[in-house]
Amino acid sequence: MSTLKDRLTADMRAAMKARDELTTATLRMALAAVGNAEVSGKAKRELSDDEVLTVLTKEAKKRREAATAFADAGRAEQAARETAEGEVLERYLPKQLSDAELTELVAGALAGGGFTGKAQMGPAMKAAQAAVAGRAEGGRVATEVRRQLGL
């Protein structure tokens, strides 16, 4: 079992004992998503910490999008719940890069690969994503790559 998955399980048990319903429900959901990822494919397998982190990142993004949708629909209570769940998941994710740090890393990746035009967007994104290493959402990285390539 991965250490991140162990930490999620231990924190969920502690939240259950403390009768923290929000944290318990959120971590149950996260562990269910990890379990689903483990059994997807041809055979069940243990996920590495990086793979568990990827699952948690997707779940956190779902929470942000749902909170926005609920807020736009005038459902403040559900939006607040989704935001709170997202905050619980953020505890397990790496600290997100600031805009300045993201700009610097993308500039270094583009300069290192010699990427200049629209035709090189795919390889430029791959290099930028490798440099960022999951510390920023793909949309933010893509926007910065486009800006620096002049698209």
C-alpha positions in Angstrom: 0.0 0.0 0.0 1.3 3.5 -0.8 2.2 5.8 2.0 -0.2 8.5 0.8 -3.1 6.0 0.7 -2.1 4.8 4.2 -2.2 8.5 5.4 -5.6 9.0 3.9 -6.9 5.9 5.6 -5.4 6.9 9.0 -6.7 10.4 8.7 -10.2 9.1 7.8 -10.2 6.9 10.9 -9.1 9.8 13.1 -11.9 12.0 11.6 -14.4 9.2 12.3 -13.3 9.1 15.9 -13.5 12.8 16.2 -17.0 12.7 14.6 -15.8 15.2 11.8 -18.5 14.3 9.2 -17.1 16.6 6.4 -13.6 15.2 6.6 -14.8 11.6 7.0 -17.1 11.8 4.0 -14.5 13.6 1.8 -11.7 11.1 2.6 -14.2 8.1 2.1 -14.9 9.6 -1.4 -11.2 10.0 -2.1 -10.4 6.5 -1.0 -13.3 5.2 -3.1 -11.8 7.0 -6.1 -8.4 5.5 -5.4 -10.0 2.0 -5.1 -11.8 2.5 -8.4 -8.5 3.5 -10.1 -6.8 0.4 -8.6 -9.3 -1.9 -10.2 -9.6 -0.2 -13.5 -7.8 -2.0 -16.3 -7.3 -5.7 -16.7 -6.0 -6.6 -13.2 -6.1 -5.0 -9.7 -2.9 -3.3 -8.7 -1.6 -1.0 -6.0 -1.2 2.6 -7.0 2.0 4.5 -6.4 2.0 7.7 -4.5 2.2 9.7 -7.7 -0.9 7.8 -9.1 -2.8 8.4 -5.9 -1.8 12.1 -6.1 -3.2 12.2 -9.7 -6.5 10.8 -8.5 -6.7 13.3 -5.6 -5.9 16.1 -8.0 -8.8 15.1 -10.3 -11.2 14.9 -7.3 -10.1 18.3 -6.1 -10.7 19.7 -9.6 -14.2 18.1 -9.6 -15.0 19.9 -6.3 -13.9 23.3 -7.6 -15.9 22.9 -10.8 -19.0 21.7 -8.8 -18.7 24.6 -6.4 -18.6 27.0 -9.3 -21.6 25.4 -10.9 -23.6 25.5 -7.7 -22.7 29.1 -7.0 -23.7 30.1 -10.5 -27.0 28.3 -10.0 -27.6 30.2 -6.8 -27.2 27.2 -4.5 -24.8 28.7 -2.0 -25.1 25.8 0.6 -24.0 23.1 -1.9 -21.3 25.4 -3.2 -20.0 25.9 0.3 -20.0 22.1 0.9 -18.0 21.4 -2.4 -15.5 24.2 -1.5 -15.0 22.7 2.0 -14.5 19.2 0.5 -11.9 20.7 -1.9 -10.1 22.3 1.0 -9.9 18.9 2.8 -8.4 17.4 -0.4 -5.9 20.3 -0.8 -4.2 19.1 2.4 -2.9 16.1 0.5 -1.8 17.9 -2.7 1.5 19.6 -3.2 1.6 23.4 -2.8 0.4 25.0 -6.1 2.9 27.3 -7.9 2.4 31.0 -7.9 1.9 32.7 -11.3 5.5 34.1 -11.2 7.0 30.6 -10.4 4.9 29.1 -13.2 6.0 31.7 -15.7 9.6 31.1 -14.7 9.4 27.2 -15.0 7.5 27.4 -18.4 10.1 29.9 -19.7 12.9 27.6 -18.7 11.2 24.5 -20.3 10.5 26.3 -23.6 14.0 27.7 -23.8 15.6 24.3 -22.9 13.6 22.7 -25.8 13.9 25.5 -28.2 10.2 25.7 -28.8 9.0 28.7 -30.7 5.8 28.3 -32.7 2.2 26.9 -32.8 3.4 23.7 -34.5 5.4 22.9 -31.4 2.6 23.3 -28.9 2.3 19.6 -28.1 6.0 19.0 -27.3 6.2 22.4 -25.5 3.3 21.3 -23.3 4.9 18.0 -22.5 8.2 19.7 -21.5 6.3 22.3 -19.5 4.2 19.7 -17.7 7.4 17.8 -16.8 9.0 20.9 -15.4 5.9 21.8 -13.4 5.5 18.2 -12.1 1.9 18.4 -11.0 2.3 21.6 -9.0 -0.1 23.5 -11.2 -3.3 22.6 -13.1 -3.0 21.7 -16.8 -5.2 24.6 -17.8 -2.9 27.1 -16.1 0.2 25.6 -17.7 -1.5 25.5 -21.2 -2.4 29.2 -20.9 1.1 30.2 -19.9 2.7 28.1 -22.7 0.3 29.7 -25.3 1.1 33.2 -23.9 4.9 32.6 -24.1 4.7 31.0 -27.6 2.7 34.1 -28.7 -0.5 32.2 -29.6 
